[in-house]
Amino acid sequence: EVQLVESGGGLVQAGGSLRLSCAASGFTFSVYGMMWVRQVPKKGLEWVSRIDRLGGTRYADSVEGRFTVSRDNAKNTLYLQMDSLTPEDTGVYYCAVVGDASRGPGTRVIVSS
């Protein structure tokens, strides 16, 4: 059973940074692509970033150059470094396995202007 637990969210001022983590268990983490998505107020679910099993990365245009996704296969953990945050980044962030519908509880990010 896929289990995902996100952490690291919080309240930050515009221009600030946060680092999100996602602890994964219940599957062989190292062989799967992983991604971050976010639930944004009034806009629904948005794809943010993905990283494949070999470390190749892709980003949504809205976060390109500001966010960095990474993974530690030894720790079964996915990360999202978020810099230069703006109020538009406010939302609940979830990690997910590419091709799987499982979701964790998410971690809330609030960026104040």
C-alpha distances in whole Angstrom, upper triangle without the diagonal:
4,6,10,13,16,20,23,25,28,32,34,37,37,38,35,32,29,26,22,19,16,14,10,8,5,7,11,12,16,15,14,17,16,18,19,20,22,23,27,30,31,30,26,23,24,23,24,23,21,21,20,19,23,24,25,25,26,27,28,32,32,31,32,34,33,29,27,24,23,20,20,18,19,18,15,16,18,21,23,27,29,33,35,33,35,35,33,30,30,26,23,21,17,15,13,12,15,14,11,12,9,11,12,15,17,21,24,27,30,33,37,40
4,7,10,13,17,20,21,25,28,30,33,34,34,32,29,25,22,19,16,12,11,7,6,5,6,9,10,13,14,12,13,12,14,15,17,19,20,24,27,29,27,23,20,21,20,20,19,18,18,17,17,20,21,22,22,23,24,25,29,29,27,28,30,29,25,24,20,19,17,17,15,17,15,12,13,14,17,19,23,25,29,32,30,32,31,30,27,26,23,20,17,14,11,9,9,12,12,9,10,7,9,9,13,14,17,21,23,27,30,33,36
4,7,10,13,17,18,22,25,27,31,31,32,29,26,23,20,16,13,10,8,6,5,6,8,11,11,14,15,14,15,13,14,15,16,18,19,23,25,27,26,23,20,21,19,20,19,18,18,18,18,21,21,23,22,23,24,25,28,28,26,28,29,28,24,23,19,18,16,16,15,17,14,11,12,13,16,18,21,23,27,30,28,30,29,28,25,24,21,17,15,12,10,10,10,14,14,11,11,8,8,7,10,12,15,18,21,24,27,31,34
4,7,10,14,15,18,22,24,27,28,28,26,22,19,16,13,10,6,6,5,7,9,10,13,11,14,16,13,14,11,12,11,13,15,16,20,22,25,24,20,17,18,17,17,16,15,16,17,17,20,19,21,20,21,21,22,25,25,23,24,26,24,20,19,16,16,14,14,14,16,13,10,9,10,12,14,18,19,23,26,24,26,26,25,21,21,18,14,12,9,7,7,9,13,14,12,11,8,7,5,8,9,11,15,17,21,24,27,30
4,7,10,12,15,19,21,24,25,26,23,20,16,14,10,8,5,5,7,9,12,14,16,13,17,19,16,16,13,13,12,14,14,16,19,21,24,23,21,18,19,18,17,17,17,17,19,19,22,21,22,21,22,21,22,26,24,22,24,25,23,20,19,16,16,14,15,15,17,13,11,10,10,12,13,16,18,22,24,22,24,24,23,20,19,16,13,11,9,8,10,12,16,18,15,14,11,8,5,7,7,9,12,15,19,21,25,28
4,7,8,12,16,17,21,22,22,19,17,13,11,7,6,4,6,9,12,15,16,18,15,18,20,17,16,13,12,10,11,12,14,16,19,22,21,19,16,16,16,15,15,15,16,19,19,22,20,21,19,20,19,20,23,21,19,21,22,20,16,16,14,14,13,15,16,17,14,12,10,9,9,10,13,14,18,21,18,21,20,20,16,16,13,10,8,7,7,10,13,16,18,16,15,13,10,7,7,5,6,9,11,15,18,21,24
4,6,9,13,15,18,20,20,17,14,10,9,6,5,6,8,12,15,18,19,20,18,20,22,20,19,16,15,12,14,13,15,17,19,23,22,21,18,18,18,16,17,17,18,21,21,24,21,23,21,21,20,21,24,22,19,22,22,19,16,16,14,15,14,15,17,18,15,14,11,10,10,10,12,13,16,19,17,19,19,20,16,15,13,11,9,9,10,13,16,19,22,20,19,16,13,10,9,7,5,9,10,13,16,19,22
4,7,10,11,15,17,17,14,11,7,6,4,6,9,11,15,18,21,22,23,20,22,24,22,21,17,16,13,15,14,16,17,19,23,22,21,19,19,18,16,17,18,19,22,23,24,22,23,21,21,20,20,23,21,18,20,20,17,14,15,14,15,15,16,19,20,16,16,13,12,10,9,10,11,13,16,14,17,17,18,14,14,13,11,10,11,12,16,19,21,24,23,22,20,16,13,12,10,7,8,9,12,13,17,20
4,7,9,13,14,15,12,10,7,8,6,9,11,14,17,20,23,24,25,22,24,26,24,22,19,16,13,14,12,13,14,16,20,19,18,17,17,17,15,16,18,20,23,25,26,23,24,22,21,19,19,21,19,16,19,20,16,14,15,15,17,17,19,22,23,20,19,16,14,12,10,11,10,13,15,12,14,14,15,11,10,10,8,8,11,13,16,20,22,25,23,22,20,16,14,12,9,5,5,5,8,10,13,17
4,6,10,12,14,11,10,8,10,10,12,15,17,20,24,27,28,29,26,28,30,28,26,22,20,16,16,14,15,15,16,20,20,20,19,19,20,18,19,22,23,27,28,30,27,28,25,24,22,22,23,20,18,21,21,17,16,18,18,20,21,22,25,26,23,23,19,18,15,14,13,12,14,15,12,13,13,15,12,10,10,10,11,14,16,20,23,25,28,26,25,23,19,17,14,12,8,6,5,6,8,11,14
4,7,10,12,10,10,9,12,13,16,18,21,24,27,30,32,33,29,31,33,31,29,25,22,19,18,16,16,15,16,19,20,20,20,20,21,19,21,24,26,29,31,32,29,30,26,26,23,22,23,20,18,21,21,17,17,19,20,22,24,25,28,30,26,26,22,21,18,16,15,13,13,14,11,12,11,13,11,9,11,12,13,17,19,23,26,28,31,29,28,26,22,20,17,15,11,8,6,5,6,7,11
4,7,8,6,7,8,11,13,16,19,22,25,29,32,33,34,30,31,34,31,29,25,23,19,19,17,17,16,17,20,21,22,21,20,21,19,21,24,25,29,31,32,28,29,25,25,22,21,22,18,17,19,19,15,15,18,19,21,24,25,29,30,27,27,23,21,18,15,14,11,11,10,8,9,9,12,11,10,12,14,15,18,20,24,27,29,32,31,29,28,24,22,20,17,13,11,8,6,5,6,9
4,6,6,8,10,14,16,20,23,26,29,32,36,36,37,33,34,36,34,31,28,25,21,21,19,19,17,18,21,21,23,23,22,23,20,22,25,27,31,33,34,30,30,27,26,23,22,22,18,17,19,19,15,16,19,21,24,26,28,31,33,30,30,26,24,20,18,15,12,11,10,8,8,8,12,11,11,14,16,17,21,23,27,30,31,34,33,32,31,27,25,23,20,17,14,11,8,5,5,6
4,5,9,11,15,17,20,23,27,29,33,36,36,37,33,34,36,33,30,27,24,21,20,18,19,16,17,20,20,22,22,20,21,18,20,24,26,30,32,32,29,28,25,24,20,19,19,15,14,17,16,13,14,17,20,23,26,28,31,33,31,30,27,24,20,17,15,11,10,7,5,5,6,10,9,10,14,17,17,21,23,26,29,30,33,33,31,31,27,26,24,21,18,15,12,9,6,6,5
4,7,10,14,16,20,23,26,29,33,36,36,36,32,33,35,32,29,26,23,20,21,19,20,18,20,22,22,23,23,21,21,18,20,23,25,28,31,31,27,26,23,22,19,19,18,15,13,15,13,10,12,15,18,21,24,26,30,32,29,29,26,23,19,16,13,10,7,4,5,6,9,12,11,13,16,18,18,22,23,26,29,30,33,33,32,31,28,27,26,22,19,17,13,12,9,9,9
4,7,11,13,17,20,23,26,30,33,34,34,30,31,33,31,28,25,22,19,20,18,20,18,20,23,23,24,23,21,21,18,19,22,23,27,29,29,26,26,23,22,19,19,19,16,14,16,14,11,12,14,17,19,22,24,27,29,27,27,23,21,17,14,11,8,6,6,6,8,11,13,11,12,15,17,17,20,21,25,28,29,32,32,31,30,26,25,24,20,17,15,12,11,8,10,11
4,7,10,13,17,20,23,27,30,30,30,26,27,29,27,25,22,19,16,18,16,19,18,20,23,22,23,22,20,19,16,17,19,20,24,26,26,22,23,20,20,17,18,18,16,13,15,13,9,9,11,14,16,18,20,24,25,23,23,19,17,13,10,7,5,4,6,6,10,12,14,11,12,14,16,14,17,18,22,24,26,29,29,28,27,24,22,21,18,15,14,11,11,10,12,14
4,6,10,13,16,19,23,27,27,27,23,24,27,25,22,19,17,14,15,14,17,17,19,23,22,22,20,18,18,15,15,18,19,22,24,24,21,22,19,19,17,18,19,16,13,16,15,11,10,11,12,14,16,18,21,22,20,20,16,14,10,8,6,5,7,9,8,12,13,14,11,12,13,13,12,14,15,19,22,23,27,26,25,24,21,19,18,15,11,11,9,10,10,13,15
4,7,10,13,16,20,23,24,23,20,21,23,21,19,16,15,12,15,14,17,18,21,24,23,22,20,18,17,14,14,15,16,19,20,21,18,19,17,17,16,17,19,17,14,16,15,12,9,9,10,11,12,14,17,19,16,16,12,10,7,6,4,6,9,12,11,15,16,17,13,14,14,14,11,13,13,17,19,21,24,24,23,22,19,17,17,14,11,12,10,13,13,17,19
4,7,10,13,17,20,20,21,17,19,21,19,17,14,12,10,12,12,15,16,19,22,21,20,18,16,15,13,13,14,15,18,19,20,17,19,16,17,15,17,19,17,14,16,17,14,11,10,9,10,11,13,16,17,15,14,10,8,6,5,6,8,11,14,13,16,17,17,13,13,13,11,9,10,10,13,16,18,21,20,20,18,15,13,13,10,8,10,9,13,14,18,20
4,7,10,13,17,17,17,14,16,18,17,15,12,12,10,13,14,17,19,22,25,23,22,19,18,16,14,14,14,14,16,17,19,16,18,16,18,17,19,21,20,17,19,19,16,13,12,10,10,9,10,13,14,11,10,7,6,5,7,9,11,15,18,17,19,20,20,16,17,15,13,10,10,9,12,14,17,20,19,19,16,14,12,12,10,9,12,13,16,18,21,24
4,6,10,13,14,14,11,14,16,14,13,10,10,9,12,13,16,19,22,25,23,21,18,17,16,14,13,13,13,15,15,18,16,18,16,18,17,19,22,21,19,20,21,19,15,14,11,11,9,10,12,13,10,8,5,5,6,9,12,14,18,21,19,22,22,22,18,18,16,13,10,8,6,9,11,14,17,15,16,13,11,9,10,9,9,13,14,18,20,24,27
4,7,11,12,12,10,13,15,14,14,12,13,13,15,17,19,22,25,28,26,24,21,21,19,18,17,16,15,16,16,18,17,20,19,20,21,22,26,25,22,24,24,22,19,17,14,13,10,10,11,11,8,6,5,7,9,12,15,17,21,24,23,25,26,25,22,21,19,16,13,11,9,11,12,15,18,16,16,13,12,10,12,11,12,16,17,21,23,27,30
4,7,8,9,7,10,12,11,12,10,12,13,15,17,20,23,26,29,27,24,21,21,19,18,17,15,14,15,14,17,16,19,18,20,21,23,26,26,23,25,26,24,20,18,15,14,11,11,10,11,9,5,6,8,11,14,17,20,23,27,25,28,28,27,24,23,21,18,15,12,9,9,9,13,15,13,14,11,11,9,12,13,14,18,20,24,26,30,33
4,6,8,7,11,13,12,14,13,15,16,18,21,23,26,29,31,30,27,23,24,22,22,20,18,17,17,16,19,19,21,21,23,24,26,30,29,27,28,29,28,24,22,19,17,14,13,11,12,10,7,9,11,15,18,21,24,27,31,29,31,32,31,27,27,24,21,18,15,12,12,11,15,16,14,15,12,12,11,14,15,17,21,23,27,29,33,36
4,7,8,12,13,12,15,14,17,18,20,22,24,28,31,33,31,28,24,25,23,23,22,20,19,18,17,20,21,23,23,25,26,28,31,32,29,30,32,31,27,25,21,20,17,16,14,14,13,10,12,14,18,21,24,27,30,34,32,34,34,33,30,29,26,23,20,17,14,13,11,15,15,13,14,11,13,13,16,17,20,24,26,30,32,36,39
4,6,9,9,9,12,12,15,17,20,22,25,28,31,33,31,28,24,24,22,22,20,18,16,15,13,17,18,20,21,23,24,26,30,30,28,29,31,30,26,24,20,18,15,15,12,13,13,9,12,14,17,20,24,26,30,33,32,34,34,33,30,30,27,24,21,17,14,12,10,12,13,11,14,12,14,14,18,19,21,25,27,31,33,37,39
4,6,6,7,11,12,15,18,21,24,26,30,33,35,32,29,26,25,23,23,20,17,15,13,11,14,15,18,19,21,24,26,30,30,28,28,29,29,25,23,19,17,13,13,9,11,11,8,12,13,17,20,23,26,30,33,32,34,35,34,30,31,28,25,22,19,15,13,11,13,14,13,16,15,16,17,20,21,23,26,28,32,34,37,40
4,6,6,8,9,12,15,18,21,24,27,30,32,30,27,23,23,20,19,17,14,12,11,8,12,12,15,16,18,20,23,26,27,24,25,26,25,22,19,15,13,10,9,7,9,9,6,8,9,13,16,19,22,26,29,28,31,32,30,27,28,25,22,19,16,12,11,9,11,13,13,15,14,15,15,18,18,20,24,25,29,30,34,37
4,6,8,9,13,16,19,23,26,29,32,34,32,29,25,24,21,20,17,14,11,9,6,9,10,13,15,18,20,23,26,27,25,24,25,25,21,18,15,12,9,9,5,8,10,7,10,10,14,17,20,23,26,29,29,32,33,32,28,29,27,25,21,18,15,13,11,12,15,15,18,17,18,18,22,21,23,26,27,30,32,36,38
4,7,10,13,17,20,23,26,29,33,34,32,29,25,24,21,20,17,14,11,8,5,8,11,13,15,17,20,23,26,28,25,25,26,26,23,20,16,14,12,12,9,12,13,11,13,13,16,19,22,25,28,31,31,33,34,32,29,30,28,26,22,19,16,14,10,11,12,13,17,16,18,19,23,22,24,28,28,32,33,37,39
4,6,10,13,16,20,23,26,29,31,28,25,21,20,17,17,14,11,9,7,5,9,11,12,13,15,17,20,23,24,23,22,24,24,21,18,14,13,11,12,10,14,14,11,12,11,15,17,20,22,26,29,28,30,31,29,26,27,25,23,19,16,13,10,7,7,9,10,13,13,15,17,20,20,22,25,26,29,31,34,37
4,7,11,13,17,20,23,27,28,25,23,19,17,14,14,11,7,6,4,5,8,9,9,10,11,14,16,19,21,19,19,21,21,17,15,12,11,10,12,11,15,15,12,12,10,13,14,17,20,23,26,25,27,28,26,23,25,23,21,17,14,11,9,6,5,8,10,13,14,15,16,20,18,20,23,23,27,28,32,34
4,7,10,14,17,20,23,25,22,20,16,15,11,11,9,6,5,6,8,11,10,11,10,11,12,14,18,19,17,17,19,19,15,13,10,10,9,12,11,15,14,11,10,8,10,11,15,17,20,23,22,24,25,23,20,21,19,17,13,11,7,6,5,5,9,10,12,12,12,13,16,15,16,19,20,23,24,28,30
4,7,10,14,16,20,22,19,17,13,11,8,7,5,4,6,8,11,13,12,11,9,9,10,11,15,15,14,14,17,16,13,12,8,10,10,14,14,18,16,14,12,9,10,10,13,14,18,20,19,21,22,19,16,18,16,14,10,8,6,5,6,6,10,10,12,12,11,12,15,13,14,16,17,20,21,25,27
4,7,10,13,16,19,16,14,11,9,6,5,5,6,9,12,14,17,14,14,11,11,10,10,14,13,12,13,16,14,11,11,8,11,12,15,16,19,18,15,12,9,9,8,11,12,15,18,16,17,18,16,13,14,12,10,7,6,4,6,9,10,13,12,12,12,10,11,13,10,11,13,13,16,18,21,24
4,7,10,13,15,12,10,7,6,4,5,7,9,12,15,18,20,18,17,14,12,11,10,13,12,12,14,17,15,12,13,12,14,15,19,20,23,21,18,16,13,12,11,14,13,16,18,16,17,16,14,11,12,10,8,6,5,6,8,11,11,13,13,12,12,10,11,12,10,11,12,12,15,17,20,22
4,6,10,12,10,8,6,5,6,7,10,12,16,19,21,23,21,20,17,15,13,11,14,12,12,15,17,15,13,15,14,17,18,21,23,25,23,21,18,15,14,12,14,13,16,17,14,14,13,11,9,9,6,5,4,6,9,11,14,15,16,16,14,14,11,12,12,9,9,9,10,12,14,17,19
4,7,9,8,5,4,6,9,10,13,16,19,22,24,27,25,24,21,19,16,14,16,14,14,18,20,18,16,18,18,20,22,25,26,29,26,24,21,18,17,15,17,16,18,19,16,15,14,11,10,9,5,5,6,8,11,13,16,17,18,17,15,15,12,13,12,9,10,9,10,12,14,17,19
4,6,5,5,6,7,10,11,15,18,21,24,27,29,26,25,22,20,16,14,15,13,14,17,20,17,16,19,19,22,24,27,29,31,29,26,23,21,19,17,18,16,18,17,14,13,11,8,8,7,5,7,9,11,14,16,20,20,21,21,18,19,16,16,15,12,12,10,10,10,12,14,16
4,5,7,9,11,14,15,19,22,25,28,31,33,30,29,26,23,20,17,18,16,17,20,23,20,20,22,23,26,27,30,32,35,32,30,27,24,23,20,21,19,20,20,16,14,11,9,10,8,7,9,12,14,18,20,23,23,25,24,21,21,18,18,17,14,14,12,11,11,13,14,16
4,6,10,11,15,16,20,23,27,29,32,35,32,31,27,24,21,18,19,16,18,22,24,22,22,25,25,28,30,33,35,37,35,32,30,27,26,23,24,21,23,22,19,16,13,11,13,11,10,12,15,17,20,21,25,25,25,25,22,23,20,21,19,17,18,15,15,15,16,17,18
4,7,8,12,13,17,20,24,26,29,31,29,27,24,21,18,15,16,14,16,19,22,20,20,22,22,26,28,31,32,35,33,30,28,25,24,21,22,20,21,21,18,16,14,10,11,11,10,12,14,15,18,19,22,22,22,22,20,21,19,20,19,17,17,15,15,15,16,18,19
4,6,10,12,16,18,22,24,27,30,27,26,23,20,18,15,17,15,16,20,23,21,20,22,21,24,26,29,30,33,31,28,25,23,22,20,22,20,22,22,19,18,16,13,13,12,10,10,12,13,16,16,19,19,19,19,16,17,15,17,16,14,16,14,15,16,17,20,21
4,7,9,13,15,18,21,23,26,24,23,20,17,15,13,15,14,15,18,21,19,17,19,18,21,22,25,26,29,27,24,22,19,19,17,19,18,21,21,18,18,16,13,12,12,9,9,9,10,12,13,15,15,16,15,13,14,12,14,14,12,14,14,14,16,18,20,22
4,6,10,12,16,18,22,24,21,20,17,14,11,9,11,10,11,14,17,16,14,16,16,19,20,24,25,28,26,24,21,18,17,15,17,16,18,19,16,16,15,12,11,12,10,10,9,10,12,12,15,14,16,16,14,16,14,16,16,13,15,14,14,16,17,20,21
4,6,8,12,15,18,20,18,16,13,10,8,7,10,10,10,12,15,15,13,14,13,16,17,21,22,25,24,21,19,15,15,13,15,15,17,18,17,17,17,14,12,14,12,12,10,10,10,10,12,11,13,14,13,15,13,15,16,14,15,16,15,18,18,22,23
4,7,11,14,17,19,16,14,11,9,6,5,9,8,7,9,12,11,9,10,10,13,15,19,20,24,22,20,17,13,12,10,12,11,14,15,13,14,15,13,10,12,11,12,9,10,10,11,13,13,15,16,16,16,15,16,17,14,14,14,14,16,16,20,21
4,7,10,14,15,12,11,7,6,4,6,10,10,8,9,12,11,8,8,7,10,12,16,17,21,20,18,15,11,11,9,11,11,14,16,15,17,18,16,13,16,15,14,11,11,10,10,12,11,14,15,16,17,15,16,18,15,16,17,16,19,19,22,24
4,7,10,11,9,8,6,5,7,9,13,14,12,12,14,14,11,10,7,9,10,14,15,18,18,15,14,10,11,10,13,14,17,19,19,20,22,20,17,19,18,17,13,12,9,9,9,8,12,13,15,15,15,16,19,16,17,19,19,22,22,26,27
4,7,8,6,5,4,7,9,12,15,17,14,14,15,16,12,10,7,7,8,11,12,16,16,13,12,9,10,10,13,15,18,21,21,23,25,23,20,22,21,19,16,14,11,11,10,9,13,14,17,17,17,18,20,18,19,21,21,24,25,28,30
4,5,5,5,7,9,12,15,18,20,18,17,18,19,16,13,10,10,9,12,11,15,16,14,13,11,13,14,17,19,22,24,24,27,28,26,23,25,24,22,19,17,13,12,10,9,12,14,17,17,18,19,22,21,22,24,24,28,28,32,34
4,6,7,10,13,16,19,22,23,21,20,21,22,19,16,12,10,9,10,9,12,14,12,12,11,14,16,18,21,24,27,27,29,31,29,26,28,26,24,21,18,15,13,11,10,13,15,18,18,19,20,23,22,23,26,26,30,31,34,36
4,6,9,12,16,19,22,24,21,20,20,21,19,15,13,11,10,11,10,13,15,14,14,13,15,16,18,21,24,27,27,30,32,30,27,29,28,27,23,21,17,17,14,14,16,18,22,22,22,23,26,25,26,28,28,31,32,35,37
4,6,10,13,17,19,21,18,16,17,18,15,12,9,7,7,10,10,13,15,14,13,11,12,13,15,18,20,23,24,26,29,27,24,26,25,24,20,19,16,16,14,14,17,19,21,21,21,22,25,23,23,25,25,28,28,32,33
4,7,11,14,16,19,16,14,15,17,14,11,10,9,10,13,14,17,18,17,16,13,14,14,16,18,20,22,23,25,28,26,23,26,25,24,21,19,16,16,15,13,17,19,21,22,22,23,26,23,24,26,25,28,28,32,33
4,7,11,13,15,12,11,12,13,11,9,7,8,10,14,15,18,19,17,15,12,12,11,13,15,17,19,20,22,24,22,19,22,22,21,18,17,14,15,14,13,16,18,20,21,20,21,24,21,21,23,22,25,24,28,29
4,7,9,12,10,8,11,12,10,9,9,11,13,17,18,22,22,20,18,14,14,12,14,14,16,18,18,20,22,19,17,20,20,20,17,16,14,14,15,13,16,18,19,21,20,21,23,21,21,22,21,23,23,26,27
4,6,8,6,5,9,10,8,8,9,12,15,19,20,24,23,21,19,15,14,11,12,12,14,15,15,16,18,16,14,17,17,17,14,15,14,15,16,14,17,19,20,21,19,21,22,19,19,20,18,20,20,23,24
4,5,6,6,10,10,9,11,12,15,18,22,23,27,26,24,21,17,16,13,14,13,14,15,14,15,16,13,12,15,15,16,14,15,15,15,17,15,18,19,20,21,20,21,22,19,19,19,17,19,18,22,22
4,6,5,9,10,10,13,14,18,21,24,26,30,29,27,24,20,19,15,16,14,15,14,14,14,16,13,13,16,17,18,17,18,18,19,21,19,21,23,23,25,23,24,25,22,22,21,19,20,19,21,21
4,6,9,9,9,13,14,18,21,25,27,30,29,27,24,20,18,15,14,12,12,12,11,10,12,9,9,13,14,16,15,17,18,19,21,20,23,24,23,24,22,23,23,20,19,18,16,17,15,18,17
4,6,5,6,9,11,15,18,21,24,27,25,24,21,17,15,11,11,9,9,9,9,10,12,10,9,12,14,15,13,15,16,18,20,19,22,23,23,23,21,22,22,19,18,17,14,16,14,17,17
4,6,6,8,11,14,18,21,23,26,26,24,21,18,15,12,12,10,11,11,12,13,16,14,12,16,17,19,16,18,18,19,21,19,22,24,24,25,23,24,25,21,21,20,18,19,18,20,20
4,6,8,11,14,18,21,24,26,26,25,22,18,16,13,11,10,9,9,11,13,17,15,14,17,19,20,18,20,19,21,23,22,25,27,27,28,26,26,27,23,22,21,19,20,18,20,20
4,7,10,13,17,20,23,26,24,24,20,17,14,10,8,6,5,6,8,10,14,13,11,14,16,18,16,18,18,20,22,22,25,26,26,26,24,24,24,20,19,18,15,16,14,17,17
4,7,10,14,17,20,22,21,20,17,13,10,7,5,4,6,8,9,12,14,13,11,14,15,15,13,15,14,17,19,19,22,23,23,23,21,20,21,17,16,16,14,16,14,18,19
4,7,10,13,16,19,18,17,14,11,8,6,5,7,8,12,12,15,18,17,14,17,17,17,14,15,14,16,17,17,21,22,23,22,21,20,21,18,17,18,16,18,18,21,22
4,7,11,13,16,15,14,11,8,6,5,6,9,12,15,15,18,20,19,15,18,17,16,13,13,11,13,14,14,18,19,20,19,18,18,19,16,16,17,16,19,19,23,24
4,7,10,12,12,11,9,6,5,6,8,11,14,18,18,21,23,22,19,21,20,19,15,15,12,13,14,15,18,19,21,20,19,18,20,18,17,19,19,22,22,26,27
4,6,9,9,8,6,4,6,9,11,14,17,21,21,24,26,25,21,23,22,20,16,15,12,13,12,14,17,18,20,18,18,17,19,17,18,20,20,24,24,28,30
4,5,5,6,5,6,8,12,13,17,20,24,24,27,29,28,24,26,24,22,19,17,14,15,15,16,20,20,22,20,19,18,21,19,19,22,22,26,27,30,33
4,5,5,6,8,11,14,17,20,23,27,27,30,31,30,27,28,26,24,20,18,15,15,14,15,18,18,21,19,19,19,21,20,21,24,25,28,30,33,36
4,6,8,11,13,17,19,22,25,29,29,32,34,33,29,30,29,26,23,21,18,18,17,19,22,21,24,21,21,20,23,22,23,26,27,30,31,35,37
4,5,9,11,15,17,20,23,27,27,30,31,31,27,27,26,23,20,18,15,16,16,18,21,20,22,20,19,17,20,19,19,23,24,27,29,32,35
4,7,10,14,17,20,23,27,26,29,30,29,26,26,24,21,18,16,12,13,12,15,18,17,18,16,16,15,17,17,18,21,22,26,28,31,34
4,7,10,13,16,19,23,22,25,26,26,22,23,21,18,15,13,10,12,12,15,18,17,18,16,15,13,16,14,15,18,19,23,24,28,30
4,7,10,13,17,20,19,22,23,23,19,20,18,16,12,11,8,10,10,13,16,16,17,15,14,13,15,13,13,16,17,20,22,25,28
4,6,10,13,17,16,19,21,20,16,17,17,15,11,11,9,12,13,15,19,18,19,17,15,14,16,13,12,15,14,18,19,22,25
4,6,10,13,12,15,17,16,13,14,14,13,10,10,9,12,14,16,19,19,20,18,16,15,16,13,12,13,12,15,16,19,21
4,7,10,10,14,16,16,13,15,15,15,12,14,13,16,18,19,23,23,23,22,20,18,19,16,14,14,12,15,15,18,20
4,7,7,10,13,13,9,12,13,14,11,14,14,17,20,21,24,24,24,23,20,19,19,16,13,13,10,12,11,15,16
4,5,9,12,13,10,13,15,16,15,17,18,21,23,24,27,28,28,27,24,23,23,19,16,16,12,13,11,14,15
4,7,10,11,10,12,15,17,17,20,21,24,26,26,30,30,30,29,26,25,25,21,18,17,13,13,10,12,12
4,7,8,6,9,12,14,14,17,19,22,25,25,28,28,27,27,24,23,22,18,15,14,10,10,7,9,10
4,5,6,8,11,14,15,18,20,23,26,27,29,29,28,28,25,24,23,19,17,14,11,9,6,8,7
4,5,6,9,13,14,18,20,23,27,27,29,29,27,27,24,23,22,18,16,13,10,7,5,6,6
4,5,8,12,13,16,19,21,24,25,27,27,25,25,22,22,21,17,16,13,10,9,8,9,10
4,6,9,10,13,15,18,21,22,24,24,23,22,19,19,18,14,13,10,8,8,7,10,11
4,7,9,13,16,19,22,23,25,24,23,22,19,18,16,13,11,8,5,5,5,8,11
4,6,10,13,16,19,20,22,21,19,18,15,15,13,10,8,6,5,7,9,12,14
4,7,10,13,17,18,20,19,16,15,12,11,9,6,5,4,6,9,11,15,18
4,7,10,14,15,18,16,15,14,10,9,9,5,5,6,7,11,13,16,19
4,7,10,12,14,13,11,10,7,6,7,5,7,9,11,14,17,20,23
4,7,9,12,11,10,9,7,7,9,7,9,12,14,17,19,23,26
4,6,8,7,7,7,6,8,11,10,13,16,17,21,23,26,29
4,6,5,8,7,9,11,14,14,16,19,21,24,26,30,32
4,6,8,10,11,14,17,16,19,21,22,26,27,31,33
4,7,9,12,15,18,18,21,23,25,28,30,33,35
4,6,9,12,15,16,19,22,23,27,29,32,35
4,6,10,13,14,17,20,22,25,27,31,33
4,7,10,11,15,18,20,24,26,30,33
4,7,8,11,14,17,20,23,26,29
4,5,9,12,15,18,21,25,28
4,7,10,13,16,19,22,26
4,7,10,13,16,19,23
4,7,10,13,16,20
4,7,10,13,16
4,7,10,13
4,6,10
4,7
4
